[in-house]
Amino acid sequence: MNLFSNPVGFLAVPSNIIAGTQVTIVAASLPGLDRGSKYYFPIKATNVSGSSPGSALPFTTTVNLPTVTTAGAAFVSAIKANLSGSVTNTGGAAVTERGIVWVDITAKVYQPFIA
C-alpha cells in the first residue's frame, strides 16, 4: 500500500526538528478526524537523497456511545404499562434510533419497540 500516492493530508511536524544526523522522535496530534474511521500512518523522512516512509501502522478513532437513563414503569395494569427513560448524552453524534426494548421472562420473548 503506497500511502504517499494519495494522502489525505501531510503534517510536517514539529518545527523544532533540526536538520542533522542525530536520531529524532516525530510526534504530533492530528485533529479533525472522523469518528469510527480507520487510518494508516507511516512516518516520513527526507534528505538530499530523497524520501523514505516507514511501515504504515493502523489506528481507528473511537465512537462515543450515547448514554441513556431508564426512568421506570408507571400505570402498570394487567395488560399494559407506561415505560419511560431519556437519552442523556448523544455521544457527540446524531442519535439515529431510540426506543424501548423489553423481555417477557415468562415466555422468553425479546420485543424491541422503536419509538
KOLRO-351869 format. One record per atom (N, C-alpha, C, CB): x, y, z; atom name. Coordinates in pm, 1 decimal, always signed. Each point is the difference from the previous one (the first is absolute). Glycine has a CB too. Layout:
! residues N
X:Y:Z:CA
...
END
This chain:
! residues 115
+84.9:-116.9:+0.0:N
-84.9:+116.9:+0.0:CA
+89.8:+123.7:+0.0:C
-186.6:-124.2:+122.4:CB
+178.1:+202.7:-227.6:N
+78.1:+122.3:-8.0:CA
-84.9:+116.4:+50.2:C
+133.9:-91.0:-195.2:CB
-117.2:+125.0:+320.6:N
-81.0:+105.3:+60.4:CA
+36.9:+138.5:-49.2:C
-24.0:-143.3:+198.2:CB
+139.4:+157.1:-256.5:N
+43.1:+132.1:-44.2:CA
-49.8:+33.1:-140.3:C
+200.8:-24.0:+144.5:CB
-259.8:-74.1:-215.2:N
-50.4:+28.6:-133.8:CA
-131.1:+78.1:+5.2:C
+111.5:-207.8:-83.0:CB
-190.9:+192.6:+189.4:N
-126.3:+71.7:+12.8:CA
-28.0:+30.3:+147.5:C
-88.0:-112.3:-209.5:CB
+169.6:+195.6:+271.0:N
-18.6:+24.8:+143.4:CA
-121.7:+86.5:+28.3:C
+245.1:-20.6:+29.7:CB
-304.8:-0.2:+87.5:N
-109.3:+86.1:+45.1:CA
+57.4:+133.7:+42.5:C
-136.7:-199.2:+74.1:CB
+254.6:+196.3:-18.3:N
+64.8:+122.7:+43.3:CA
+143.6:-27.9:+38.2:C
-218.7:+90.9:+78.9:CB
+294.8:+13.6:-66.2:N
+137.9:-12.0:+45.5:CA
+19.9:+102.3:+109.8:C
+82.4:-81.4:-227.0:CB
-23.8:+37.6:+334.8:N
+22.9:+87.4:+113.6:CA
+149.8:+2.2:+26.8:C
-229.9:-49.3:+99.1:CB
+295.0:+157.7:-136.0:N
+142.9:+13.6:+25.0:CA
+17.0:+44.8:+144.2:C
+50.1:+56.4:-243.9:CB
+9.2:-141.3:+327.3:N
+10.6:+30.0:+142.3:CA
+132.1:-46.6:+55.3:C
-245.7:-17.3:+21.7:CB
+280.8:+58.5:+89.6:N
-26.3:+136.1:+47.2:CA
+102.8:+95.0:-58.7:C
-100.6:-88.3:+213.4:CB
+78.7:+214.1:-195.3:N
+89.6:+99.0:-58.8:CA
+134.7:+4.1:+71.5:C
-199.2:+133.4:-67.9:CB
+208.1:-194.9:+185.3:N
+125.9:+3.3:+73.8:CA
+95.0:-113.9:-39.0:C
-123.1:+107.9:+187.4:CB
+88.5:-190.3:-288.5:N
+94.4:-101.8:-47.6:CA
+107.0:+70.8:-81.3:C
-179.1:-181.9:-4.2:CB
+301.1:+159.5:+41.1:N
+113.7:+66.3:-63.8:CA
+67.8:-98.9:-92.1:C
+32.5:+154.2:+197.5:CB
-0.6:-108.7:-317.2:N
+70.0:-86.8:-94.5:CA
+132.0:-43.9:+60.9:C
-108.7:+115.8:-196.3:CB
+141.5:-240.7:+175.8:N
+124.6:-51.7:+53.5:CA
+1.3:-150.9:-8.0:C
+19.4:+196.9:+151.7:CB
+79.3:-256.1:-91.7:N
+14.7:-145.0:-6.9:CA
-48.3:-70.1:+125.8:C
+191.9:+34.6:-150.9:CB
-244.4:+38.7:+247.5:N
-47.0:-61.9:+123.4:CA
-136.8:-65.0:-20.6:C
+129.9:+169.0:+133.2:CB
-157.0:-269.3:-51.5:N
-130.4:-66.1:-0.1:CA
-99.9:+92.1:+69.6:C
+106.7:-232.4:+1.1:CB
-223.1:+248.7:-58.1:N
-101.6:+86.5:+59.8:CA
-133.4:-75.2:+9.7:C
+116.8:+205.8:-92.8:CB
-200.5:-161.3:+183.3:N
-134.6:-53.7:+15.4:CA
-95.9:+94.7:-70.2:C
+57.8:-112.7:+221.2:CB
-150.6:+57.1:-296.8:N
-100.9:+79.5:-69.1:CA
-134.5:-35.7:+61.8:C
+135.7:+9.8:-217.8:CB
-208.2:+88.7:+267.3:N
-130.4:-23.1:+61.2:CA
-88.5:+120.7:-25.4:C
+101.9:-148.2:+177.5:CB
-230.6:+124.3:-190.1:N
-93.7:+110.2:-22.2:CA
-140.2:-43.0:+38.6:C
+143.5:+89.8:-185.5:CB
-226.0:+8.3:+215.8:N
-141.8:-22.0:+23.2:CA
-71.9:+35.4:-129.3:C
+18.4:+49.5:+250.9:CB
-103.8:-137.6:-297.9:N
-67.4:+19.3:-128.6:CA
-148.5:+26.6:+23.5:C
+168.0:-150.5:-115.5:CB
-212.2:+275.0:+100.8:N
-140.7:+33.3:+25.4:CA
-87.2:-23.0:-123.9:C
+75.2:+168.8:+169.5:CB
-205.4:-163.9:-149.6:N
-94.1:-2.2:-111.7:CA
-25.5:-136.2:-62.5:C
+73.7:+226.2:-41.5:CB
-47.9:-334.0:+114.6:N
-22.7:-133.3:-55.0:CA
-146.9:-38.3:+13.3:C
+236.0:-65.6:+57.3:CB
-280.7:-26.9:-139.9:N
-137.8:-48.5:+5.9:CA
-14.3:-109.0:+105.2:C
-30.3:+56.4:-242.2:CB
-82.4:-56.3:+312.2:N
-27.2:-102.2:+102.0:CA
-9.5:-138.1:-64.8:C
-121.5:+170.7:+141.5:CB
+175.1:-270.9:-72.9:N
-12.8:-137.8:-44.9:CA
+67.1:-29.6:-132.0:C
-208.9:-5.3:+121.7:CB
+308.9:+82.8:-158.0:N
+69.7:-20.2:-127.0:CA
+137.9:-60.9:+22.4:C
-125.2:+193.5:-98.2:CB
+166.6:-276.4:+4.2:N
+132.2:-61.9:+7.6:CA
+96.2:+81.2:-85.0:C
-100.1:-229.9:+38.1:CB
+212.5:+262.6:+20.9:N
+104.3:+77.2:-67.0:CA
+130.4:-78.7:+5.5:C
-113.3:+219.4:+59.9:CB
+201.2:-190.8:-152.1:N
+134.8:-56.5:-0.9:CA
+97.7:+115.9:+2.3:C
-73.8:-208.4:-127.4:CB
+184.4:+188.2:+193.7:N
+100.8:+105.9:+0.3:CA
+140.3:-59.0:-2.6:C
-157.4:+149.4:+125.5:CB
+236.7:-108.1:-221.0:N
+142.6:-26.3:+5.1:CA
+71.0:+130.9:+34.5:C
-19.1:-190.1:-169.9:CB
+132.1:+179.2:+228.9:N
+84.8:+117.5:+20.9:CA
+85.4:+15.3:-125.3:C
+4.3:-29.2:+255.7:CB
+19.1:+150.8:-295.0:N
+75.0:+28.1:-122.1:CA
+117.8:+90.9:+33.5:C
-209.2:-25.4:-141.4:CB
+322.2:-4.9:+84.5:N
+118.0:+86.6:+15.7:CA
+60.4:+25.5:-138.0:C
+46.0:-90.4:+234.5:CB
+10.2:+209.1:-248.7:N
+58.8:+39.7:-127.7:CA
+139.9:+55.3:+22.8:C
-228.6:+49.3:-94.2:CB
+321.1:-88.7:+9.1:N
+133.0:+62.0:-2.3:CA
+36.6:+27.2:-145.4:C
+71.4:-118.9:+214.8:CB
+54.1:+154.7:-240.3:N
+40.4:+36.9:-136.3:CA
-14.5:-115.3:-99.4:C
+158.3:+163.7:+99.8:CB
-163.5:-286.1:-50.8:N
-14.2:-115.7:-89.1:CA
-145.3:-33.0:-32.1:C
+211.4:-87.8:+94.1:CB
-306.4:+145.4:-22.6:N
-141.1:-26.8:-26.5:CA
-77.7:-23.6:+127.7:C
+63.2:-95.9:-219.1:CB
-181.0:+36.6:+205.2:N
-90.1:-25.1:+113.3:CA
-9.5:-148.3:+29.4:C
-130.1:+205.1:-57.3:CB
+109.0:-235.1:+182.4:N
-13.1:-138.3:+43.5:CA
-115.1:-10.1:+99.8:C
+247.7:-41.5:-37.1:CB
-351.8:-38.3:+2.8:N
-108.5:-19.7:+96.2:CA
+28.6:-121.3:+88.0:C
-163.5:+104.1:-160.9:CB
+111.2:-99.4:+282.1:N
+7.7:-116.3:+87.6:CA
-115.9:-93.6:-28.5:C
+115.8:+136.0:+176.4:CB
-129.4:-238.5:-97.5:N
-112.5:-92.1:-14.1:CA
-128.6:+71.8:+37.3:C
+148.3:-197.9:+50.7:CB
-254.1:+170.7:-124.4:N
-129.3:+61.2:+28.3:CA
-68.8:-78.6:+110.2:C
-19.7:+84.2:-237.4:CB
-16.3:-16.2:+344.5:N
-70.6:-61.8:+111.9:CA
-142.2:+54.8:+7.0:C
+217.2:-29.5:+126.6:CB
-314.6:-54.0:-88.8:N
-138.1:+46.6:+5.4:CA
-41.5:+47.9:+139.0:C
-50.8:-157.8:-183.7:CB
-50.4:+242.2:+185.8:N
-71.5:+31.8:+122.8:CA
-143.3:+32.1:-40.1:C
+210.5:+87.7:+118.3:CB
-302.5:-109.8:-27.4:N
-141.2:+28.2:-24.2:CA
-48.4:+96.9:+106.6:C
-37.0:-227.8:-106.3:CB
-25.4:+335.0:+61.7:N
-52.6:+98.0:+94.3:CA
-120.6:-59.1:+72.8:C
+81.9:+190.7:-145.6:CB
-104.8:-143.7:+264.7:N
-106.4:-55.0:+83.5:CA
-135.2:+59.7:-36.1:C
+165.5:-35.2:+183.4:CB
-266.2:-33.9:-142.0:N
-137.1:+47.9:-12.2:CA
-57.5:+1.3:+141.1:C
-28.8:-91.6:-239.3:CB
-15.2:+206.7:+282.9:N
-62.0:+9.7:+131.5:CA
-145.6:-42.0:-11.7:C
+157.5:+186.1:+69.3:CB
-197.8:-279.6:+12.8:N
-138.0:-46.2:-1.6:CA
-90.0:+99.7:+71.9:C
+78.9:-238.6:-7.2:CB
-204.7:+245.8:-35.0:N
-91.8:+85.2:+75.2:CA
-24.7:-60.5:+138.6:C
-109.3:+78.4:-215.4:CB
+73.0:+5.9:+309.5:N
-34.1:-49.4:+133.3:CA
-149.4:+21.5:+22.9:C
+233.9:+50.3:+87.7:CB
-293.8:-144.1:-15.8:N
-143.2:+4.9:+24.7:CA
-29.0:-23.9:+147.1:C
-44.4:-79.0:-233.5:CB
-71.5:+123.6:+276.7:N
-48.2:-24.7:+135.3:CA
-139.0:-61.9:-11.1:C
+136.3:+194.2:+96.7:CB
-154.4:-309.7:-33.5:N
-130.2:-63.9:+4.0:CA
-74.0:+54.5:+122.2:C
+86.7:-211.4:-117.1:CB
-202.2:+275.2:+93.3:N
-72.3:+64.6:+109.3:CA
-87.0:-98.0:+77.8:C
+1.3:+210.2:-131.9:CB
-66.9:-301.9:+63.9:N
-82.9:-97.3:+70.6:CA
-133.5:-24.3:-67.0:C
+110.7:+69.4:+207.3:CB
-190.6:-153.6:-143.9:N
-133.6:-33.6:-48.6:CA
-103.0:+68.5:+88.2:C
+80.7:-222.4:-90.1:CB
-186.5:+271.0:+25.8:N
-108.4:+65.5:+73.8:CA
-133.4:-49.2:-54.7:C
+143.6:+204.9:+44.1:CB
-246.2:-188.3:+34.3:N
-134.4:-39.0:-40.2:CA
-4.0:-144.4:-50.8:C
-47.8:+239.1:-56.8:CB
+109.4:-329.2:+131.8:N
+5.9:-140.6:-37.2:CA
-134.1:-64.4:+31.3:C
+249.6:-8.7:+42.7:CB
-304.8:-58.7:-144.1:N
-126.1:-73.0:+19.7:CA
+20.5:-144.1:-46.0:C
-139.3:+211.9:-32.6:CB
+31.5:-285.7:+22.4:N
+9.3:-139.8:-43.2:CA
+43.8:-12.9:-145.1:C
-177.1:-56.4:+164.0:CB
+152.7:+160.9:-246.9:N
+29.0:-13.4:-143.1:CA
+86.7:+111.1:-58.7:C
-214.4:-116.4:-16.4:CB
+256.2:+212.0:+98.3:N
+85.5:+105.5:-54.8:CA
+81.8:+67.7:+108.3:C
-165.6:+35.7:-181.5:CB
+266.3:+37.9:+137.3:N
+83.7:+81.2:+89.7:CA
+57.5:+115.3:-80.6:C
+57.4:-200.9:+146.1:CB
-39.6:+312.4:-82.2:N
+66.5:+113.7:-63.6:CA
+147.3:-3.1:+41.2:C
-215.3:+139.9:-0.8:CB
+302.6:-152.5:-96.7:N
+144.1:-8.7:+23.6:CA
+65.4:+128.4:-46.3:C
-3.5:-250.6:-26.3:CB
+107.1:+295.0:+97.9:N
+64.0:+125.1:-40.2:CA
+147.8:+1.5:+34.7:C
-217.0:+116.3:+31.0:CB
+284.8:-25.0:-93.8:N
+141.8:+23.5:+21.7:CA
+42.4:+116.4:-86.8:C
+41.8:-243.2:+55.7:CB
+85.4:+270.9:-58.2:N
+47.2:+111.9:-82.4:CA
+141.1:-24.5:-50.1:C
-146.3:+155.3:+129.2:CB
+175.9:-92.5:-242.5:N
+136.0:+3.4:-53.3:CA
+65.5:+119.2:+68.2:C
-62.1:-107.3:-228.4:CB
+163.6:+81.7:+310.5:N
+60.7:+108.2:+78.2:CA
+124.5:+59.5:-64.2:C
-89.8:-109.5:+200.8:CB
+145.6:+39.1:-299.3:N
+116.7:+51.4:-71.6:CA
+5.0:-70.1:-134.7:C
+128.1:+47.7:+215.8:CB
-110.8:+27.3:-323.1:N
+0.0:-58.5:-134.6:CA
+132.2:-65.2:-37.4:C
-165.4:+170.9:-64.0:CB
+268.1:-152.6:+145.2:N
+131.3:-53.9:-33.7:CA
+71.9:+83.2:-105.0:C
-85.5:-224.9:+56.5:CB
+33.3:+342.3:-86.0:N
+64.2:+88.4:-97.2:CA
-43.0:-24.9:-143.3:C
+190.6:+10.6:+152.8:CB
-287.8:-99.5:-174.6:N
-49.7:-28.1:-134.5:CA
-152.2:-7.2:+5.4:C
+212.7:-125.8:-61.9:CB
-275.7:+139.8:-52.5:N
-145.8:-5.7:-5.4:CA
-47.6:-138.9:+43.2:C
-3.6:+172.5:-186.2:CB
-99.2:-176.1:+269.9:N
-61.7:-126.4:+40.0:CA
-95.1:-39.5:-112.0:C
+19.7:+51.5:+251.0:CB
+2.9:-166.2:-311.3:N
-79.0:-42.3:-116.0:CA
-112.7:-95.4:+36.6:C
+202.1:+30.0:-138.4:CB
-202.7:-79.6:+260.4:N
-106.1:-89.9:+44.4:CA
-11.7:+10.2:+150.8:C
+39.5:-156.9:-194.8:CB
-161.1:+158.0:+243.9:N
-23.5:-1.8:+144.3:CA
-131.2:-72.5:+23.5:C
+128.1:+217.8:+37.1:CB
-137.0:-282.9:+73.6:N
-121.8:-73.2:+29.0:CA
+14.2:-81.0:+127.0:C
-50.4:-9.3:-242.9:CB
-44.3:-80.5:+260.6:N
-4.8:-83.4:+119.5:CA
+9.0:-145.8:-43.2:C
-139.2:+172.3:+126.0:CB
+219.6:-247.5:-56.0:N
+12.3:-143.4:-24.5:CA
-44.6:-69.0:+128.0:C
+192.5:+27.8:-168.8:CB
-279.4:-128.6:+155.5:N
-41.6:-72.3:+119.5:CA
+5.7:-149.7:-25.2:C
-147.2:+191.6:+67.9:CB
+151.6:-264.8:+39.3:N
+8.1:-144.9:-5.6:CA
-110.1:-59.2:+86.3:C
+249.0:+9.3:-40.4:CB
-321.9:-103.7:-17.4:N
-99.3:-75.1:+75.8:CA
+72.1:-121.1:+57.1:C
-196.1:+79.0:-146.7:CB
+234.9:-71.5:+272.6:N
+77.9:-106.5:+64.2:CA
-79.1:-130.8:+1.4:C
+118.0:+171.2:+142.7:CB
-248.0:-161.8:-122.1:N
-83.6:-120.0:+6.3:CA
-0.6:-73.5:-134.1:C
-142.9:+110.4:+174.8:CB
+121.0:-36.2:-283.4:N
-6.7:-61.6:-133.1:CA
+136.2:-1.6:-69.7:C
-237.4:+75.8:-17.1:CB
+335.9:-13.1:+79.2:N
+134.5:+12.0:-58.3:CA
-6.0:+61.6:-140.4:C
+74.5:-200.2:+134.4:CB
-147.2:+311.3:-144.9:N
-17.4:+68.5:-128.1:CA
+66.9:+137.1:+8.0:C
-218.5:-123.3:-44.4:CB
+298.6:+153.0:-56.4:N
+67.7:+130.1:-11.3:CA
-82.2:+88.3:-90.4:C
+227.9:-103.2:+35.6:CB
-267.9:+218.8:+12.3:N
-85.1:+89.6:-78.7:CA
+61.5:+138.6:-10.5:C
-201.1:-129.3:+72.2:CB
+254.7:+165.2:-187.3:N
+45.1:+138.8:-15.6:CA
-117.8:+90.6:-35.2:C
+227.4:-80.6:-73.6:CB
-226.9:+197.6:+129.1:N
-100.0:+100.3:-35.4:CA
+76.3:+128.0:-27.6:C
-184.5:-108.4:+141.6:CB
+180.0:+154.2:-263.1:N
+71.5:+120.6:-40.1:CA
-100.6:+113.2:-12.7:C
+178.0:-134.7:-121.0:CB
-157.3:+238.6:+199.4:N
-92.3:+114.3:-2.7:CA
+36.8:+95.5:-111.7:C
-36.1:-21.7:+246.3:CB
END
